[in-house]
């Protein structure tokens, strides 16, 4: 088999372990020198391919690439940019082919969530539509845990561990002060349509009365009267109330509690602070003193508290993506399969992108309690293995060490292209 070059890029919101997948892809490529020559990374995702803004990963040392495994963020820059339909925006796809030809790129690895899977699927169709031999593999990643087929999404386990830990620790704080001070604490977590991250907060407590006392899921329509009754009941019974709320909490008619009125690059509604919105309701209806917090970027950047399971799975899907590509598979995604619950065992299988792109996996109803405010034992059994194990990064001068890459740019060979 002739040697050709590979392209890797990151897309969408980053995770604490997306760079572990990058590490897996790059190390696997380096171990196949007869088939893969250089590895290029797109600076800021697919935009790097369109604008020929390529990072020559070949110039990075093995030590620097290995350090990606414990570095959060997106080492090569990510983006929120969705390719349009090939028939109406042919110029974009022809530009991709020009860039790939100019740099002899025949392998395309795109690391992202559902929208990124759609981009990867469209790129995979270039071979047939424009007559260029290209193998495109999607590398799964999303803190939202909403990709279909795969048992869980790399990136989620670490967020789940962070949120469960934060819920536990904040609960001890408010329990200490509730007699004379704050009665209610609200933690807002990510999750636009699916409540997986909010559900993870439920791992903080197991026995009756242990916080969180209420979880608000996007899958369960928000009822203000029922929610306030639950808050009041918790304060009267336990002295305080801890709430974990998903940013995508919504009313029966589908309106978000915290709709900011804007949309992002993918056309999704921008959400603007459900925690203060909910806290305001509590103050207005019940008069309780409250505190609220928004986990925001902290939850997806907390590599210091990453789940060992998550790190290992993120790395594994990166390596498997290369295995699939070298086997001639196209428009596929490595997916995690749960083999057993106790002991927890898993492996990696392949899933067709046609069944992944633009699909969302929501919380099953049997994962949510009958009253809609807690997780069930079934959910707890599913979540628990995903947060197991610690994989601490090395520390230096009291802070985590991170990869420091050269990020050397490849020489441009084509005219400038305007998006």
N, C-alpha and C positions, 0 to 999 in steps of 0.2 A: 504494500500500500504506500502510495506517495505521501510525502510529508507536506502538510499545509498548516496554516496558522489558525489560532482560536481567538474568539472575542468573548469577553465576560463583562457583564454590567449589572448594576444594582438599581432597583426601582421601588418607588413608593416609600412609605414610612419605614425607617430602619429599625433594627432590633438589637438586642444585646449580643446576638450570636450570628448575625448575617455575615460578619467577616469570618466566622468559623466555616461557613459554607464556601466563601471565597477561597479560604485556605485549602479546603478540600478539593475544589475545582483546580486550582493552580498547581497544587502538589501532584494531583493525579495526571495533569497535563505534562508536568515535568518528568513523570515516570513513564511517558510514552513518546520518547524522542524520535522514534522512527515514523510516527504518524503525526505528531504535533510539534511544530517548530516553535515559533514565538507565541506568546499569549499577550494579547492587547486587552486593556480594560477601557471601557467607555467612560470618559469623564462626565459625570452626571447622567449616567444611564444611557438610554437609547439616543439621547441628544448628542452624546459623544460620537455615536456612529454617524448620525446625520451630518454633523458639522466637522467630521474627521478630526475630532479632538480625542486622540487616542493616547493612552498611557502605555508605555512599553514595560510591561511587567517583567520581561526578561532581565532587566537591569536590577531587579530587586534580589537581595541575597536570600538564601534558604532560611536564614535566621529571621529576617524581616517578615517573610511570608508565614513562617511558623508563629510569629508573634500576633498575626491577625486573629488567631484562635482565641485570644483573650482580650481583644480590643473591640469596644463597642462602636456604634455609629456606622457609617458607610465609608469604608476606606477610600473608595474611588469616586465618591459623590453619587447621590441618588437623584431621582427626579419624579415628578408627577406629570407624565406626558404620554398620551395615548394616541397611537397611530390611527389615522382615519381609515376608511374603507379603501382597499387597493384600487378599485375601479374608478373612484372619484378623486383620489389623491395619488395618482400613479407616480407623480414626480418624486414624492418622498421615497417610494420603494425603489425607483430607478436610481436614486441617489445612494441608497443603502447598497445596492448592487455595485455601483461605481466604487464606493469605499471598500467593500469587501474584495472586489477584484484587484484594486490598487494595492491592497495589503495581503493578498492571497489568503483571505479568511474563509474557511469552509466549515468551521464549527462555531455555533452561536449559543452561549449560555446566558440566560436571563433570570436573575434572582429577584423574585418578588411575589406579590399576592395575586388575587383574582384578575385584576385589570392587567397586570404584567403577564399573566398567563395568556390573555387575549392578544397582547402585543407579540408574544413569542409565537403564538399560533399563526398570526398574520405573517410574521417573518418566515416561518417554516414553509409557507405557501409560495415563497419566492422561487424555489426550485422549479416548480411546475409552471407558474405563471410567467416568469421572466427568463426561464431557461438557465438558471445558475445553480450549480450543485451546492446546496447548503444544508447542514444538519442543525436543527434548532431544538434545544432542550431547555425546559423551564425548571429552575431550581426553586422549590417552594420556600416561602417565607411570609409570615404575617403574625403579628401579635394578636390579631383578632380571632385566630383559630377557626376561620370560616371557610377554608378551602375544602372542597368535596374530595371524596375517595380516600385521601390520606387520613389516618386515625387522628392525627393532630398536626399542627403546623409548626415547624421550627421557628422559634422566637416566642411562642406562646408560653412554654413551660417556665421560662425565666421571668416573664411578666407575671405569671400566676404566682410564682414564688415570692416575688417582690410585693405584690398586692396582699397576699395572705399574711406575709410578715408585717407589712405596714399596718394592716388592719389589727393584727394582734397587738403590736406595740402601742399604737394610738389608743386602743381600747384600754390598756393598762393605765395610760395617762389620764383619760377621762374618768375612769373608775376611781382614781385617786382623788379627783377634784369635785366629783358630782354633788357631794353633800352641801357644798357652799358656793359652787360655781357652775361651770358648764354642764348642761344636761344632755345635749345632743351633739354628736359629731357626724359630719357628712363627708365621705370620701368619694370623689368623682373619678371614675376610671374610663379608659377608652373602650370603644365598642359601639359602632354606629347602628348596626342592625342586629348584631348577635351579642348575647350577654355572657360569653365565655369568661371574659376577664372579671366581670362583676361576680360571677359564680365562684371564681377562685378566692374571693374575699371570704366566702363561706367556710373555707378550710381553717380559718383562724379559730373557730369554735365548734365544738361538737355536742357537748351536753346542753340540756335545756337551760336557757337563760344566758349562755355564753355568747358574746358578740361575734359577728354582727347580728343585730336584732332584726334587721330588715335589709334585703337586697332588692333593688329595683332593676328589672330586666327590660330590654327593648321588646322582648317577645310577649310580655304581659302588659296590656294597656294600663296606663297609670290612672288610678282612681284617687283623687285627692282626699275624699272623705275617708276611704278605707285606709289610706296611708297615714293620715293624721291620727286615726283611731289606734293604729298599730304603734305609732310613736308614743302616744299618751299612755297606752297600756304598758309599754316597756319602761317608761320613766317611773310609773307608779309601782311597777312590780320589781324592777331591778335598780332603780335610782338613776338610770341614764339610758340612752339609746344610741347605738352606733349603726350608721347606715352606709351601705356601699351602693352607689348608683351609677349606672352606665350612662355615658354621654348621650346615648341614643334613646333614652327613656322617652316615651311618647304617649299621647292620649289615644282614646279609642278611634278617633278619626285619622290617626296617623301623624298628627302635628307633633313635632318635637317639643319637649318642655322648654328647651333652650335653643330655638332656631334663630341664628344670627342674621338670616335673610340673604346670605350670599352662597355661592357655589364654588367648589374648587376646580382644578384643571380637569378632573374626571367627571364633573357635573354633579358631584355629591353636595348635599346641603352642608354649609359650614355651621358647626354647632358652637354655641357661645356660653358655656358655664351653667350646667344644670345644677351643680352643687349650691351656688349662691341663690339660684332660683328656688330650689327646694328648701333651703334654709330660711329664705324669706317667707315662704308659706308657713313654716313651722312657727316662726316668730309671730306672724299675723294671726294664725289660727289658735296657737297654744300658748304663746308668750314665753317659751323656754329660751334660755340663753344657749347659744350654739357656737360652734366653730366648724369651719369647713376647709377642705383642702382639695386641690386638683393635682392628681399624680402626673398628668401630662407627660412631658419628655422623660421625666425621672424614671417612670415605670419601664420604658423601653430602652433606656441607656444604662441601666444598673447592672453592668457586667460583673461588678464585685459580689453580687448576690445571685449570679446565674445558676440555674439548675444544671447539674452535671449531665442529667439525661438529655436536656435540651442541647447542650454544647455538643455532645456526642452525636445526636441525631442531625443537627445542622451540618456538622462536618461530614457525616455519612452520606447525606443526600447530595452534597457537593461532589464527592468522589464518584458516587453512582451516576451522576449526570454525565460525567466523562466516559464511564463504562458504556452507557447507553449510546452515546454519540459515536464512539469508536466501533460499536457493533452495528452501526448504520441505522439506528432507530431515529425517527424524526417526529417532531410534534408530540413529544412525550414528557412526562414529569415523574421523577422518582418520588414515591409516596411511602409513608411509614405504615406498616401493618402491625397491629397488636396481636401477638401470638398467644400470650397468656397473661392473666391478671396477677396471679400469685403463684410463683414469682413472676414479676413483670418481665416479659420478653418481647422483643420486636425485631423486625427485619425491614428491608426496603424492597418494594416492588415497583413496577412501572404503571403509569396511568396515562391514557390518551388525553392530550390537551383539549380535544373537542368536548370532553366531558368535564373539564375543569374550568375553562375560560368563562368568566362572567357568571359563575355559579357561587352561591353562598350557602354555607352550612349553618343552620340555626340551632339553638339549644333545643333538644328534644323536650317535649312537655313532661315526660317522666323524669327529667333531670331537675324539674322545678316543683317545689312543694305545692300542695293543693291550694293553699291560700295565696300563692304567687310571690311570697316574700323570702323564700329560703331555698337551699338546694336539698335534694334527696340523697339518700345513701347511694343510690345508683350513680348519681353525679359525683359524689365524693370518691367512689371507687374508681371512676374514670379519671378524675383530676389528680388524685394523690400520687400515682407513679410519676407523673410529669414534672413534679417539683422536687423529686428526690435527688439527693447528692449535692455536694458542693464542689465547685471547680474554680477556686480562687485564683485570680491573676497574681503574678509576682508584684511585690510592693517595693518601692524605692523612695526613701525620704518620707515615708508615711503615706504615700499615695500610690495608686495602681500604676504600673508601667503599661504603656501602650506602644503599638507598632509605630515606628517612624519611617515612613516610606519615602523614597526619592521622588516618586511620581513623575518620572522623566517622560516627556512627551515624544511620541513618534513623529518622524518627519512628515509633514503634509505633502501630498502628491497631487491634490486636486484643487480646483478653484473653490472659493468660499461659497457656502450654501446658506441661504437665509431660510429660517424656519417659517 
